[in-house]
């Protein structure tokens, strides 16, 4: 399902879209779609890595932290 969204781009961005659309023989909307897919993929990867790092940080105790408060 397609939706139309209006947004404002800098003139330099529009110029780049026009140039690359011509060079690659693609529609500007396709270039934007491909760029956003790449962006979303990269952001998802970064978020997953951050979540993994956060989980590891919460579960990784050093020796002193692990035994702190334990009486034998």
Rosetta constraint file for C-alpha pairs under 8 A:
AtomPair CA 9 CA 13 HARMONIC 6.23 0.50
AtomPair CA 9 CA 14 HARMONIC 6.51 0.50
AtomPair CA 10 CA 14 HARMONIC 6.47 0.50
AtomPair CA 11 CA 15 HARMONIC 6.16 0.50
AtomPair CA 12 CA 16 HARMONIC 6.18 0.50
AtomPair CA 13 CA 17 HARMONIC 6.15 0.50
AtomPair CA 14 CA 18 HARMONIC 6.19 0.50
AtomPair CA 15 CA 19 HARMONIC 6.17 0.50
AtomPair CA 16 CA 20 HARMONIC 6.02 0.50
AtomPair CA 17 CA 21 HARMONIC 5.81 0.50
AtomPair CA 17 CA 28 HARMONIC 5.97 0.50
AtomPair CA 17 CA 31 HARMONIC 7.38 0.50
AtomPair CA 18 CA 22 HARMONIC 6.20 0.50
AtomPair CA 18 CA 28 HARMONIC 6.80 0.50
AtomPair CA 19 CA 23 HARMONIC 6.18 0.50
AtomPair CA 20 CA 24 HARMONIC 5.79 0.50
AtomPair CA 20 CA 25 HARMONIC 7.86 0.50
AtomPair CA 20 CA 26 HARMONIC 7.98 0.50
AtomPair CA 21 CA 25 HARMONIC 5.44 0.50
AtomPair CA 21 CA 26 HARMONIC 4.85 0.50
AtomPair CA 21 CA 27 HARMONIC 5.76 0.50
AtomPair CA 21 CA 28 HARMONIC 5.55 0.50
AtomPair CA 21 CA 31 HARMONIC 7.06 0.50
AtomPair CA 22 CA 26 HARMONIC 6.74 0.50
AtomPair CA 26 CA 30 HARMONIC 6.61 0.50
AtomPair CA 26 CA 31 HARMONIC 6.95 0.50
AtomPair CA 27 CA 31 HARMONIC 6.56 0.50
AtomPair CA 28 CA 32 HARMONIC 6.27 0.50
AtomPair CA 29 CA 33 HARMONIC 6.13 0.50
AtomPair CA 30 CA 34 HARMONIC 6.10 0.50
AtomPair CA 31 CA 35 HARMONIC 6.07 0.50
AtomPair CA 32 CA 36 HARMONIC 6.10 0.50
AtomPair CA 33 CA 37 HARMONIC 6.15 0.50
AtomPair CA 34 CA 38 HARMONIC 6.27 0.50
AtomPair CA 35 CA 39 HARMONIC 6.16 0.50
AtomPair CA 36 CA 40 HARMONIC 5.98 0.50
AtomPair CA 37 CA 41 HARMONIC 6.07 0.50
AtomPair CA 38 CA 42 HARMONIC 6.21 0.50
AtomPair CA 39 CA 43 HARMONIC 6.16 0.50
AtomPair CA 40 CA 44 HARMONIC 6.02 0.50
AtomPair CA 41 CA 45 HARMONIC 6.24 0.50
AtomPair CA 42 CA 46 HARMONIC 6.23 0.50
AtomPair CA 43 CA 47 HARMONIC 6.10 0.50
AtomPair CA 44 CA 48 HARMONIC 6.14 0.50
AtomPair CA 45 CA 49 HARMONIC 6.22 0.50
AtomPair CA 46 CA 50 HARMONIC 6.09 0.50
AtomPair CA 47 CA 51 HARMONIC 6.06 0.50
AtomPair CA 48 CA 52 HARMONIC 6.15 0.50
AtomPair CA 49 CA 53 HARMONIC 6.13 0.50
AtomPair CA 50 CA 54 HARMONIC 6.04 0.50
AtomPair CA 51 CA 55 HARMONIC 6.10 0.50
AtomPair CA 52 CA 56 HARMONIC 6.12 0.50
AtomPair CA 53 CA 57 HARMONIC 6.02 0.50
AtomPair CA 54 CA 58 HARMONIC 6.25 0.50
AtomPair CA 55 CA 59 HARMONIC 6.36 0.50
AtomPair CA 56 CA 60 HARMONIC 5.64 0.50
AtomPair CA 57 CA 61 HARMONIC 7.99 0.50
AtomPair CA 61 CA 65 HARMONIC 5.63 0.50
AtomPair CA 61 CA 66 HARMONIC 5.72 0.50
AtomPair CA 62 CA 66 HARMONIC 6.16 0.50
AtomPair CA 63 CA 67 HARMONIC 6.41 0.50
AtomPair CA 64 CA 68 HARMONIC 5.84 0.50
